[in-house]
Amino acid sequence: MEIKKIGNAIPISNSTDNTVNDFEIPFLLPCLDLSIYQNKIDLPTFIKIDVDGNEMTVLRSLENSNYFKSCKTMYIEINGNSEEIEQILNRNFFYEKIKEGDNALYKR
């Protein structure tokens, strides 16, 4: 299992401490793939992405996966480069249907 820094957070409270707290999370995607295969779980047809600015990392990792190929609808909170996100989605036949603020729904 590989551990990578994937984000940070600033406490939201009455505190005057604006220290950024980096956090790490273990990546378990190979295990998830194997678990889905072994347990004969259907691949998702709907994917929601809300990763606070890491949308391109997620989309790039999903792009050539069976998860992406099986997906019919994708809901994304876009905090990154929306033009680059749009290019990846359009290349894979996802087109924006509804947009509200930073949230967008794409369908095939």
C-alpha positions in Angstrom: 0.0 0.0 0.0 1.4 3.4 -1.0 0.8 6.5 1.1 0.9 9.9 -0.6 0.2 13.4 0.4 -3.1 14.2 -1.3 -4.5 17.3 0.4 -4.5 19.8 3.2 -7.0 21.6 5.4 -7.3 24.8 7.3 -9.3 24.5 10.5 -12.6 26.3 10.3 -13.6 27.4 13.7 -13.4 30.5 16.0 -9.7 29.8 16.1 -7.2 32.4 14.8 -4.8 29.5 13.9 -4.6 29.4 10.1 -2.0 26.6 10.0 -2.4 24.3 7.1 -2.6 20.7 8.2 -1.4 18.3 5.5 -2.8 14.9 5.6 -2.0 11.6 4.0 -4.2 8.7 2.9 -3.4 5.2 1.8 -4.3 4.4 -1.8 -6.1 1.0 -2.1 -7.2 1.1 -5.8 -5.5 -2.2 -6.8 -7.3 -3.9 -3.8 -10.6 -2.3 -4.8 -10.2 -3.6 -8.4 -9.5 -7.1 -7.1 -12.4 -6.9 -4.6 -14.8 -5.9 -7.3 -13.6 -8.7 -9.5 -13.6 -11.4 -6.8 -17.0 -10.5 -5.5 -18.5 -10.1 -8.9 -19.8 -6.6 -8.1 -21.1 -4.6 -11.1 -19.0 -1.8 -12.3 -20.4 1.7 -11.5 -22.7 3.5 -14.0 -22.6 6.7 -11.9 -19.4 8.3 -10.5 -19.3 11.4 -8.2 -16.0 13.3 -7.9 -15.6 15.8 -5.1 -11.8 15.9 -4.5 -11.1 19.6 -3.8 -8.9 20.5 -6.7 -7.5 17.0 -7.5 -10.0 16.4 -10.3 -7.4 15.9 -13.0 -5.5 13.3 -10.9 -8.7 11.3 -10.5 -9.8 11.7 -14.1 -6.4 10.7 -15.5 -6.3 7.6 -13.3 -9.9 6.7 -14.2 -9.6 7.4 -18.0 -8.3 4.0 -19.1 -10.1 2.0 -16.5 -13.2 -0.2 -16.7 -14.8 2.1 -14.2 -14.7 5.0 -16.6 -15.9 2.8 -19.5 -18.9 1.5 -17.6 -19.9 4.9 -16.3 -22.9 6.6 -17.9 -23.2 9.7 -15.7 -20.6 11.7 -13.8 -21.1 14.4 -11.3 -18.1 16.6 -10.6 -17.4 19.5 -8.2 -14.8 21.4 -10.3 -12.2 23.2 -8.4 -9.4 22.9 -11.0 -8.9 23.7 -14.7 -12.4 23.2 -16.1 -11.1 23.4 -19.7 -8.8 20.4 -19.2 -11.5 18.5 -17.3 -13.9 19.2 -20.2 -11.4 17.9 -22.7 -10.9 14.6 -20.9 -14.6 14.1 -20.5 -15.5 15.0 -24.1 -12.7 12.7 -25.4 -14.6 9.9 -23.6 -18.0 11.0 -24.9 -19.2 12.8 -21.7 -21.0 16.0 -22.3 -22.2 18.6 -19.8 -25.9 18.5 -19.2 -26.4 20.6 -16.1 -24.1 23.1 -14.4 -24.7 24.9 -11.1 -21.8 26.9 -9.7 -18.8 24.6 -9.5 -20.9 21.5 -9.9 -21.6 19.9 -13.2 -23.4 16.8 -14.4 -22.1 15.0 -17.4 -23.8 12.2 -19.4 -22.9 10.0 -22.3 
